[in-house]
Amino acid sequence: MINKVGQIMLYVNNQDEAVNFWTEIVGFHVISEENNGQGMRWIEIAPAQGSETSLILHNKEFVAKMSPGLHLGTPSLMFFTENLDELHSSLASKNIKVGDIVHMPSGRVFNFADHEENYFAVMEKK
């Protein structure tokens, strides 16, 4: 039986740009980086060391050649933060596309986009 989400595959066009976005702008950390020497490179990132769930940044073009027919779209991800206003301001100050903060039945939420126009959501959880 499945008991937790371990890794989420995120297929990107530019891995270096994606690493920079997630680490320098959003504040994630690189957990590991692997390269098999044959074109397959993946970078594991997470909000903090010891996080139960991490993102794996894969090269979209390489994966498409390796696994034709695999869905390479961006998953709809919802992140949690304890200080939504601070995160919203921080991302906006770094010229990141951020949506308005909206009130949902489950809490306050906003979305933001990476450099490839993939959108992600953040919800305040205290």
C-alpha positions in Angstrom: 0.0 0.0 0.0 1.3 3.5 -0.8 1.9 5.6 2.3 3.4 8.9 1.0 4.4 10.8 -2.2 8.2 10.4 -2.6 9.2 12.2 -5.8 7.4 14.2 -8.5 8.9 14.3 -11.9 9.0 17.7 -13.5 10.0 17.7 -17.2 11.6 21.0 -18.2 13.2 22.4 -21.4 16.2 23.9 -19.6 17.4 22.1 -16.5 20.0 24.7 -15.5 17.4 27.5 -15.7 14.9 25.4 -13.8 17.5 24.7 -11.0 18.2 28.4 -10.8 14.5 29.3 -10.6 13.7 26.7 -7.9 16.8 27.4 -5.8 17.7 31.1 -6.2 14.1 32.4 -6.5 11.8 30.0 -4.7 14.3 28.9 -2.1 14.5 25.1 -2.7 17.8 23.2 -2.2 19.5 20.7 -4.5 19.4 17.3 -2.8 21.3 15.4 -5.4 22.3 15.5 -9.1 23.0 12.5 -11.3 24.3 12.2 -14.8 24.6 8.8 -16.4 27.1 10.2 -19.0 24.7 9.2 -21.8 22.5 12.3 -21.8 20.3 11.4 -18.9 20.7 14.0 -16.2 18.3 14.6 -13.3 18.4 17.0 -10.4 16.5 16.4 -7.2 15.3 19.5 -5.4 13.2 20.0 -2.3 12.0 22.9 0.0 14.4 21.8 2.8 16.8 19.0 3.6 14.9 16.0 4.9 11.6 16.9 3.1 9.5 13.8 2.5 8.6 14.8 -1.1 11.0 16.2 -3.7 10.9 17.3 -7.3 13.1 15.6 -9.9 14.0 18.0 -12.8 14.3 16.0 -16.0 15.2 17.1 -19.5 11.9 17.0 -21.4 13.4 16.5 -24.8 15.6 13.6 -23.7 12.8 11.9 -21.9 10.5 12.3 -24.9 13.0 10.5 -27.1 13.6 7.8 -24.5 9.9 7.2 -23.7 7.7 8.2 -26.6 4.1 8.6 -25.5 4.9 9.5 -21.9 2.9 12.5 -20.7 5.4 15.3 -20.2 3.0 18.0 -19.1 3.5 19.9 -15.9 1.7 18.4 -12.9 -0.7 20.6 -10.9 1.2 21.2 -7.7 0.0 22.8 -4.5 2.8 23.9 -2.1 2.2 25.0 1.5 3.7 28.0 3.3 3.3 29.5 6.8 3.7 33.0 5.5 1.8 33.5 2.3 2.1 37.3 2.2 5.9 37.2 2.6 6.3 34.6 -0.1 4.0 36.4 -2.5 6.0 39.7 -2.0 9.3 37.9 -2.3 8.4 36.3 -5.6 6.8 39.4 -7.0 10.0 41.4 -6.1 12.0 39.0 -8.2 9.9 39.7 -11.3 8.1 36.3 -11.1 4.5 36.2 -12.4 2.3 35.9 -9.4 -1.4 35.8 -9.2 -3.6 37.7 -6.7 -4.0 36.1 -3.3 -7.5 34.6 -3.2 -9.6 33.2 -0.4 -10.7 29.6 -0.9 -12.7 27.5 1.5 -9.5 25.7 2.5 -7.4 28.9 2.9 -5.6 31.7 1.2 -3.9 30.8 -2.1 -2.0 32.3 -5.0 -0.3 31.0 -8.1 3.1 31.7 -9.7 4.8 30.8 -12.9 8.3 29.6 -13.7 10.4 30.7 -16.7 8.7 28.2 -18.9 5.2 29.5 -18.0 4.4 26.5 -15.8 2.0 27.5 -13.1 2.1 26.3 -9.5 -0.1 27.2 -6.5 0.8 28.0 -2.9 -1.6 27.7 0.1 -1.1 29.2 3.5 -1.0 26.5 6.2 -0.2 27.5 9.7 
